[in-house]
Structure formats: structure tokens, C-alpha cells
Amino acid sequence: MEDVTLTIQATDTGIGLHETPYSFDGGESWQETGEYTYTQSTKTQIQVKDKAGNIAVYDFTINIKKVMTKRSM
């Protein structure tokens, strides 16, 4: 069974992105990289912030189907 890593790369053609522009938990915490690993299906909100503090909000659902594979013995 494997987890899913989501990677996003945002750009801002105006003043640029904030030093820690990405939030994968609805704005509770912010990080420099646009990468987050999900371990189960969930409804989530990604936010991206520019240097002026403007925030773009994206709501969506991550669906993860973990499948067990048979191993030969």
C-alpha cells in the first residue's frame, strides 16, 4: 500500500510568491515547498499566498484507493 504525494508549483506574475507560500491544511501552517503526502482519502484545501498576503484557495477531494497485492511465497 502506498501513500500519495501531491506536488504543486504556483507562480505570481505580479510581486511574486511569499517566502512560505503553500498551505495544505486550510491556512493553519505554511511551507516553502509545494509538496504534501496524503495517507488516506480526504477533503482538503490548498492555499497559495503572494508577497502582498493575497491568498488563492483551492478546495478539492483526494481519493486514495490502497490495494493489497499478493506475494508469491
MARZA-471930 format. One record per residue (C-alpha): residue in three letters; residue number from 0; x, y, z. Coordinates in nm, 2 decimals. Each point is the difference from the previous one (the first is absolute). Layout:
<tise->Ala kolro->NUM u->X v->Y w->Z>
...
END
This chain:
<tise->Met kolro->0 u->0.00 v->0.00 w->0.00>
<tise->Glu kolro->1 u->0.14 v->0.34 w->-0.09>
<tise->Asp kolro->2 u->-0.08 v->0.35 w->0.10>
<tise->Val kolro->3 u->-0.05 v->0.28 w->-0.26>
<tise->Thr kolro->4 u->0.23 v->0.30 w->-0.02>
<tise->Leu kolro->5 u->-0.15 v->0.31 w->-0.17>
<tise->Thr kolro->6 u->0.23 v->0.26 w->-0.14>
<tise->Ile kolro->7 u->-0.11 v->0.34 w->-0.12>
<tise->Gln kolro->8 u->0.20 v->0.29 w->-0.14>
<tise->Ala kolro->9 u->-0.16 v->0.34 w->0.01>
<tise->Thr kolro->10 u->0.12 v->0.33 w->-0.16>
<tise->Asp kolro->11 u->-0.09 v->0.36 w->0.05>
<tise->Thr kolro->12 u->0.07 v->0.23 w->-0.29>
<tise->Gly kolro->13 u->-0.05 v->0.31 w->0.22>
<tise->Ile kolro->14 u->0.20 v->0.04 w->0.31>
<tise->Gly kolro->15 u->0.09 v->-0.37 w->0.05>
<tise->Leu kolro->16 u->-0.08 v->-0.27 w->0.25>
<tise->His kolro->17 u->0.04 v->0.03 w->0.37>
<tise->Glu kolro->18 u->0.31 v->-0.17 w->0.16>
<tise->Thr kolro->19 u->-0.23 v->-0.28 w->0.13>
<tise->Pro kolro->20 u->-0.28 v->0.01 w->-0.26>
<tise->Tyr kolro->21 u->-0.16 v->-0.34 w->0.04>
<tise->Ser kolro->22 u->-0.26 v->-0.13 w->0.25>
<tise->Phe kolro->23 u->-0.14 v->-0.34 w->-0.02>
<tise->Asp kolro->24 u->-0.21 v->0.02 w->0.32>
<tise->Gly kolro->25 u->-0.24 v->0.30 w->-0.07>
<tise->Gly kolro->26 u->0.25 v->0.27 w->0.11>
<tise->Glu kolro->27 u->0.10 v->-0.15 w->0.34>
<tise->Ser kolro->28 u->0.36 v->-0.04 w->-0.10>
<tise->Trp kolro->29 u->0.21 v->0.12 w->-0.30>
<tise->Gln kolro->30 u->0.30 v->-0.16 w->-0.17>
<tise->Glu kolro->31 u->0.26 v->0.09 w->-0.26>
<tise->Thr kolro->32 u->-0.05 v->-0.31 w->-0.22>
<tise->Gly kolro->33 u->-0.32 v->-0.09 w->-0.20>
<tise->Glu kolro->34 u->0.02 v->-0.36 w->0.10>
<tise->Tyr kolro->35 u->-0.23 v->-0.19 w->0.24>
<tise->Thr kolro->36 u->-0.05 v->-0.37 w->0.06>
<tise->Tyr kolro->37 u->-0.35 v->-0.14 w->0.06>
<tise->Thr kolro->38 u->-0.05 v->-0.33 w->0.18>
<tise->Gln kolro->39 u->-0.37 v->-0.03 w->-0.04>
<tise->Ser kolro->40 u->-0.29 v->0.14 w->-0.20>
<tise->Thr kolro->41 u->-0.10 v->0.34 w->0.12>
<tise->Lys kolro->42 u->-0.17 v->0.33 w->-0.09>
<tise->Thr kolro->43 u->0.27 v->0.27 w->0.01>
<tise->Gln kolro->44 u->0.08 v->0.36 w->-0.06>
<tise->Ile kolro->45 u->0.32 v->0.13 w->-0.16>
<tise->Gln kolro->46 u->0.08 v->0.36 w->0.04>
<tise->Val kolro->47 u->0.27 v->0.20 w->-0.19>
<tise->Lys kolro->48 u->0.11 v->0.34 w->0.13>
<tise->Asp kolro->49 u->0.19 v->0.28 w->-0.18>
<tise->Lys kolro->50 u->0.23 v->0.26 w->0.16>
<tise->Ala kolro->51 u->-0.29 v->0.25 w->0.04>
<tise->Gly kolro->52 u->-0.19 v->-0.26 w->0.21>
<tise->Asn kolro->53 u->-0.26 v->-0.08 w->-0.26>
<tise->Ile kolro->54 u->-0.11 v->-0.36 w->0.02>
<tise->Ala kolro->55 u->-0.14 v->-0.23 w->-0.27>
<tise->Val kolro->56 u->-0.21 v->-0.28 w->0.14>
<tise->Tyr kolro->57 u->-0.06 v->-0.34 w->-0.17>
<tise->Asp kolro->58 u->-0.24 v->-0.25 w->0.16>
<tise->Phe kolro->59 u->0.00 v->-0.36 w->-0.13>
<tise->Thr kolro->60 u->-0.02 v->-0.37 w->0.10>
<tise->Ile kolro->61 u->0.30 v->-0.24 w->-0.01>
<tise->Asn kolro->62 u->-0.11 v->-0.36 w->-0.06>
<tise->Ile kolro->63 u->0.25 v->-0.27 w->0.09>
<tise->Lys kolro->64 u->-0.08 v->-0.36 w->-0.06>
<tise->Lys kolro->65 u->0.26 v->-0.22 w->0.16>
<tise->Val kolro->66 u->0.02 v->-0.35 w->-0.15>
<tise->Met kolro->67 u->0.16 v->-0.29 w->0.16>
<tise->Thr kolro->68 u->0.20 v->-0.21 w->-0.25>
<tise->Lys kolro->69 u->0.06 v->-0.37 w->0.03>
<tise->Arg kolro->70 u->0.36 v->-0.11 w->0.05>
<tise->Ser kolro->71 u->0.13 v->-0.34 w->-0.10>
<tise->Met kolro->72 u->0.15 v->-0.21 w->0.27>
END
